[in-house]
């Protein structure tokens, strides 16, 4: 059987290497588990529906059975795309922050989605990870808004929250977007099963399309 080659992250030196596998494996994405008491496990059907949407619309081969990975775990490097959500407190130990930093520098991608109330905590936590850089608001002409689906006005507004405009922020390390943070919109709620939040079909579609853009952008880097 022909071997295929998948880009795999390895922990030692935060380097990357090509490894051969005898079988084709589905791409796996992961939900980030963190400390501090915040509900990292919110929106349990969100990534399932996002994976299915990407498979249908982008012809990806993402396993809907997403993984859960601890921010400090070595197997964080197994996932090219990691999603983080919640409503409350986020605490990273020093080793957590170092592990996440090395993962992102090595080529990983983190999407943070504020599920309402996450913002003040996640900004502090991510400052531990990258003390030398700050979140910047991405302009509407950034590539992440112009993948398969076009969002000329940037991040769509899904939920009211504090009735502020939706904003998309990024952490940019040496010219590469390593973390995308969707704020004041709640994309993950729009990815959930219809009966969970009862969003309109139009809102759900916008949310899933924006999510697909984020995944497509992350996979293309």
C-alpha positions in Angstrom: 0.0 0.0 0.0 1.3 3.4 -0.8 2.3 5.5 2.1 0.9 9.0 2.6 2.7 11.7 4.5 1.1 13.8 7.1 2.7 16.7 8.8 3.0 15.9 12.5 4.0 18.1 15.3 6.6 16.8 17.7 7.3 18.2 21.1 11.0 18.1 21.2 12.3 21.5 20.2 8.8 22.5 19.0 9.9 21.2 15.6 8.0 19.5 12.8 8.7 16.4 10.8 7.3 14.3 8.1 6.2 10.8 9.1 4.8 8.0 7.1 1.6 6.1 7.9 0.3 2.9 6.3 -3.4 4.1 6.5 -5.2 7.2 5.6 -6.4 8.9 8.7 -9.1 11.5 9.1 -8.0 14.9 10.2 -8.7 15.4 13.8 -9.5 18.7 15.5 -9.7 19.3 19.2 -11.4 21.2 22.0 -9.0 22.8 24.5 -9.4 21.9 28.2 -8.1 24.4 30.6 -8.1 25.1 34.4 -9.7 27.8 36.5 -13.2 26.6 36.7 -14.5 28.0 33.4 -16.8 25.8 31.3 -14.3 24.8 28.6 -16.8 22.0 27.7 -19.6 24.4 26.6 -21.3 23.8 23.2 -20.8 20.0 23.0 -22.4 19.7 19.5 -20.6 22.7 18.0 -17.4 21.1 16.6 -19.4 18.0 15.4 -21.6 20.2 13.2 -18.7 22.4 12.1 -16.7 19.3 11.0 -19.7 18.0 9.0 -20.3 21.3 7.4 -16.6 21.6 6.4 -16.7 18.1 5.0 -19.8 18.9 2.9 -18.8 22.3 1.7 -15.0 22.3 1.6 -14.5 18.6 0.8 -12.3 18.2 3.9 -12.1 14.9 5.7 -12.4 16.0 9.3 -13.5 13.4 11.9 -16.7 14.7 13.6 -15.6 12.9 16.8 -13.4 15.7 17.9 -10.8 15.2 20.6 -10.5 16.9 24.0 -6.9 18.0 24.8 -5.5 19.5 27.9 -3.6 22.8 27.3 -0.5 21.3 28.9 -0.6 17.9 27.2 2.0 16.7 24.8 -0.7 15.4 22.4 -1.8 19.0 21.7 0.7 18.7 18.8 -1.5 16.0 17.2 -4.1 18.5 16.2 -3.6 21.2 13.5 -6.7 23.1 14.7 -7.7 23.6 18.4 -10.9 25.4 19.5 -11.3 27.1 22.9 -14.6 28.4 24.3 -16.3 29.1 27.7 -18.0 31.7 29.8 -15.7 32.3 32.7 -12.3 31.9 34.3 -9.2 30.7 32.5 -6.1 29.7 34.3 -2.9 28.5 32.6 0.1 27.3 34.7 3.5 28.3 33.5 4.0 24.9 31.9 0.5 25.2 30.2 1.5 28.5 28.7 4.8 27.3 27.5 3.3 24.2 25.9 0.6 26.3 24.1 3.2 28.8 23.0 5.5 26.1 21.5 2.5 24.4 19.8 1.5 27.7 18.1 5.1 28.6 17.1 5.5 25.1 15.7 2.6 25.7 13.3 -0.5 25.0 15.3 -3.6 27.2 15.3 -6.0 28.2 18.1 -9.5 29.6 17.6 -10.9 31.2 20.7 -14.6 31.9 20.8 -16.0 34.0 23.6 -19.2 32.3 24.7 -20.0 35.5 26.8 -17.9 36.3 29.8 -14.6 34.8 28.6 -12.9 38.0 27.4 -11.3 39.4 30.6 -9.9 36.0 31.5 -8.6 34.7 28.2 -6.8 37.9 27.5 -4.7 37.5 30.7 -4.1 33.9 29.9 -3.0 34.5 26.4 -0.6 37.2 27.6 1.1 34.5 29.6 1.5 32.6 26.3 2.8 35.6 24.3 3.8 38.4 26.6 5.6 40.2 23.8 2.5 40.6 21.5 -1.0 41.8 21.9 -4.3 41.0 20.2 -5.0 43.2 17.2 -8.3 43.6 15.4 -8.0 42.1 12.0 -9.1 44.3 9.1 -12.0 43.3 6.9 -9.7 42.5 4.0 -7.8 39.9 6.0 -7.7 36.5 4.2 -9.7 34.8 7.0 -12.8 36.6 5.9 -12.3 35.8 2.2 -11.8 32.0 1.9 -14.5 29.9 0.3 -17.1 32.2 1.9 -16.9 36.0 1.6 -17.4 38.2 4.6 -16.8 41.8 3.3 -17.8 43.3 6.6 -15.8 40.9 8.8 -17.0 38.7 11.5 -20.8 38.2 11.5 -22.9 39.0 14.5 -24.7 35.8 15.8 -25.8 36.6 19.4 -26.6 39.9 21.0 -24.4 39.6 24.2 -23.7 43.2 25.2 -25.0 44.5 21.9 -21.6 45.5 20.7 -20.3 44.9 17.2 -18.7 41.6 16.5 -14.9 41.7 16.4 -12.2 39.4 15.2 -8.8 39.7 16.9 -5.6 38.0 16.2 -2.2 37.1 17.7 0.4 37.5 15.0 3.7 35.8 15.6 6.5 36.6 13.1 4.0 37.5 10.4 1.7 34.5 10.9 -1.7 34.5 12.5 -1.4 31.8 15.2 -4.6 32.6 17.2 -7.9 34.0 16.0 -10.3 35.3 18.7 -14.0 35.8 17.8 -15.6 38.3 20.3 -19.1 39.5 20.9 -20.7 37.1 18.4 -20.6 33.5 19.7 -19.9 31.5 16.6 -19.9 28.2 18.6 -23.6 28.7 19.7 -24.4 29.1 16.0 -22.7 25.8 15.3 -24.7 23.9 17.9 -27.7 21.7 17.1 -30.7 23.8 16.0 -32.8 22.9 19.1 -30.1 24.1 21.5 -30.2 27.8 20.8 -32.9 28.0 18.2 -31.0 30.4 16.0 -32.6 31.2 12.7 -31.3 29.1 9.7 -29.7 32.3 8.3 -27.8 32.9 11.5 -26.6 29.3 11.7 -25.5 29.3 8.1 -23.5 32.5 8.6 -21.9 31.1 11.7 -21.0 27.8 10.0 -19.6 29.5 7.0 -17.4 31.8 9.1 -16.3 28.7 11.0 -15.4 26.9 7.8 -13.4 30.0 6.7 -11.4 29.8 10.0 -10.7 26.1 9.5 -9.8 26.5 5.8 -7.4 29.4 6.7 -5.8 27.4 9.5 -5.2 24.4 7.3 -3.7 26.5 4.5 -1.0 28.0 6.6 
